[in-house]
């Protein structure tokens, strides 16, 4: 792919006391029509699933288009069960989940979910898929091996992103009431919840399973760090405006928050209770979604150029051919 789009942003601000800095190492033009949403890495195969309105783009970490999962009506989240060789993508506009073959990208079935099916968390312990359904205030639970609906869990608020802790627990942000909920994956029910205050509108989420910490990117301009053993917020740190992505790299001890204002904030974990902002990478305005591969220690942020909004209102259109993938690495 051509390394051309979004090259107008290679400026960085590095704060003192950062042992290593992150830099935009590559930019690959992917093109294609439509807007985008979550960027979901599949570390086992060093590829990315990128939601693009009516399909998933499957892209290698070096910017090659491997294929597409088609027939999605409002693409948002993706979960991958590598052991079974299957993927699950939310089709938000028709409240369903598209199950697909993770090798051929062909559709294997469609499973009912709920209104505004958005992010996906796959729990490997129970082999269950959890969709986070915004407007329905629920999570749809799917048997990943059977490809069948198990139940819908009421969450008591509007969920955004969520993660599996790999121990049979799933965590999700409730953006409208500023809470984190803990779901027992096997029992398929909420067992705990806690406030993210002073963070408001938590959306993106990442996890440090070694130290039992959650990172919630909040639209109020902070990242809230929670101890999920005690169910309490440890601290908050400043991030950009319009956050929609988060990640944590256990290899470097760095957490990330990507925001629509054109910033990727890097926060270092000095200890499980001590954190600091060490770097702010300038990205194009609108680059709010990211993914992180903890095996290659690469961060992936997508971007595009935009035309004027119709009538000066609403979302501006994506200019054809400008959608691109930025690969961010440590020096």
N, C-alpha and C positions, 0 to 999 in steps of 0.2 A: 504494500500500500504506500501511497505517497506521503511523505513526512512534511506536510505543508500547512494544514489548517491550524488556526489559533496560535501562530508563532509570534503574535503581537503581545504576548504576555510573559515573556521569560525574565521578569524582574522578580527579585526576592528580597525580603527583609529578614535578616538573621539576628536574633537577639543574643546578647552575651551569654556565656556559660553553656552553650550548646556544644557537646563533645563532637557530634557529627551532624552534618546538615543534609537535608534532602533537596534534591534538584529535579527539575523536569528533564529527564534524560532523552525521551523520545516523544514525538507527536505523530500519530498515524491518522491520515484521513480515511474515514470509513464511508462517508456519504450516506445515501439512502434517505427516504422520505420519513416524515413524522417527528414528533417530539420524543422524549425519552423519560425513563424513570430509573428504577434500581439497576445498579451494576453489581452482579453477583459472581464472584470468582468461584471456580471449581479447581482447587489446588491440585487434586489428583491428576488432572489432565492439562494443567496450566492453560486454562481457557476461561472466558468470561461470558456470562449470559446478560445481555443488555436489552431491557424492555424498550420497544419502539412502537408504541401505539397499537398496531395490529399484528405484532409478531415479536419474537425474540431473535436478536442477532447473536450468533455464537461466534466469538472472536478469540483467536489465540492471543497469548500475552505479548506477542511481537506484531500485533496489528493485522493479522490475516483473517479474512472472513471465512469461517469453516462451514457455515450453513445457517439456516434459519428455521425456527419453529413457527409455523404459520397458523392462521385460523383463530387468532386471539382477538377478542373485542375489548380493548382497553387493557393493554399489557402493563403490569406493575412488578410483582415479585416473582422470584423463582426459588425453588428448593430442589436439591439434587441428592438422590439416594444412589451413591456410587456403587454400593454393594449389589444393588438390584439392577443398576444400569437404567434408571428411570429419572425423569425430571417432572416437576410440577410447577405450572405457571398460572398465576391468577389472571382471569379474564373478567376484569372488574365491571364492565358495562353490562354483562349478562349474568353476573353473580355465579360464576362457575370457576372450576380449575381444570386446565388442560393437562392431562398426563401424556408424556411423550417419551420416546425411546432416546436415551441420552447419547447413543452412538449414531443413529440414523436421523434423529430429529423429527421422526414421523410421529403423528398424533396416535396415541393408543386408546384414548377415551376422554370423556368429559364428566366431571364430578360436580354435583351441585354444591354451592357454597352459600354465601349470603350477600346482601347488598354491599357494594363498595369493597369487594374482596381486593386486598391490597398487598401487603408484605407477606412473605412466607418464611417460616422457620421449620427446618427438618430436625427432628429429634432422633438421633441414631440409636439410643438406648431402647426406645419403645417402637422404633420404625414407624413413627407417625409424622404426618405433615400437619402443621398448624398454620392456617391462614388468619390474617388479622383484618377484620372486616370493619372499615371505618364507620360508615353510616349505620350499620347494623349493631354496632357496639358489641361485637362478638368475635369468637374465634371458631372457625370450622376445623374439626379434627378428622383426618383421613388416614385410613390404614394404607400405608405406602405399598406394601406387598400385594394387597388385594385390590388396591385402587378403588376403595369404597368409602363412602361417608360413614363415620362413626357417630358424630353428634355435633351440635353447636353449643359452645360455652358462652353464657352471658358474662361480659367483663365489667359492666357498670360504668363504662365510659368509652370514648372513641379511641381505638388503638391506632398506632402508627407502626413503627418497626419493632421487631422482636428478635430474640436470639435463644438458642438452646445452650444450656450450660454443660451438656454432655453427661449429665448425671440423672436424667429423668425429670429435670425441671426446665421450664421455658419461661422467659421473662419478656414483658412487653411494656412499652410506654403508652399511657393514656393521655393524649394530648389536651383534651378539653378540660380535664380535672387535675392535671399535673400530678399524676401518680404512676408508679410502677406496679404491675401485678405479677405475682409468681403463680404459674400454672403447674400443677402436678400432672405430668404428661400421661401417666398410666391411669390415674383416676379421672382425668379429663375434667378438672375443676380448679377454680381459683382457690388457693390456700392462704395467700398473704397479699397485702398491698401496703404501700407506703408513699408518702408525699415526696415530691422532688423539690419542694420549696427550699431556697428562693427561686429556683428555676421554674419558669412558666412555659407551657406549650412544649413539652418534650416530644421530639419526633424521632430522630435517628438514634441507633443504639449499637454499642459494641461491648465486648466482654473480655475480661482477663480472668480466665478460669483458675490460674495458678494462685491468684491472690483474692479470688472471689469478689471482683469489682465489676460494676457495670458503668458504662459511660453513656449518658443521655445527652444528645445534642438538642438544645432548647432554643426555640424561636425568640426567647427573651434575650438572646445574645450571650449565653453561658453554656458551658458543658458541666453537667452535674455528675459527680462520681459517687456511686452508692456502694456500700458494703452489703452484699446480698445475703450474708449470714445474719446480720443484725437488722436488716431492713432500714438502714439509715443513710442519709446523704453525708459523705465524708467532707466534701468541699465542692466549690464551683470555681470555674476559670473562664475568663472572657474568650469568646470566639466571634466569628463574623455574623453578619445579618442574613437571615434566610437559610439557615442550616437545613440540610436534608440527607446528609451522609455522615457516617462515622466508621472508624476502624481502630483496631488495636493490634500492634505488632509485638508479640512477646519477645522476639529476638532483640529488639532495640529498647523495649520498654516505652515506646511512643504511642500515644493515642492521637487520632486525627478527627477533625471536623471540617467538612467541605460545605461551603455556603454560597448562596446565590449572589452575594455582593462581590464575588471574585476573590475569595480567600480560602486557603487551606491552612488551618491552624494546627500546629504540631505541639502536643503537650507531653512532657516527659514525666514518667513515674519514677521519682527518686526513691520512694518507698510506697507501700500500699496506702499510706495516709498522707503522703506529701507529693505534690505535683507542681509543675511550673510550665508556662508557655515558653518554648524555646525557639520557635520559628513561625513566621507567617509567609506562606508562599502565595504570590500573586497569580491568580488564574483568570480566565475570561469571566466577565459578568454572566451569571446564569449557570455556572459550573457547580451545581449544588449536589450532584450525586457522585459517589465514589465506591470503590471496592478495594479490598486488601488481600493479598495472598501471603499468608504467614510463612510459607515454605520458600518463596523466592524473595520475600521482603520487598515487594513492589506494591505501590499504591497506584490505583487507576482512577482517573477523573475524566469525565466526558464533557465535551464542550461543542459549541457551534456558533455561527454568526447569525444575527437576526435582522429581519427587515422591520420597517415601521409598523406599529400596531394599527389595524384598521380603524380609522376615525380617531386615532390617538388614544384608544382605550383597549383594555384587555391585553392578552398575551400577544407579543409580536411573533410573526411567523419565522420558522427556521428557514434560512436561505438554502436552497437546494445545493447538495454536494459539499456542505461545510461541516457536517457532523464529524467529530474527531475524537480520538482517544489519546490522552496524555498518560505517559508512564513515568512515575516519580520514584526515584531510587536514592539511596544514601550514597554520599560521596565516599 
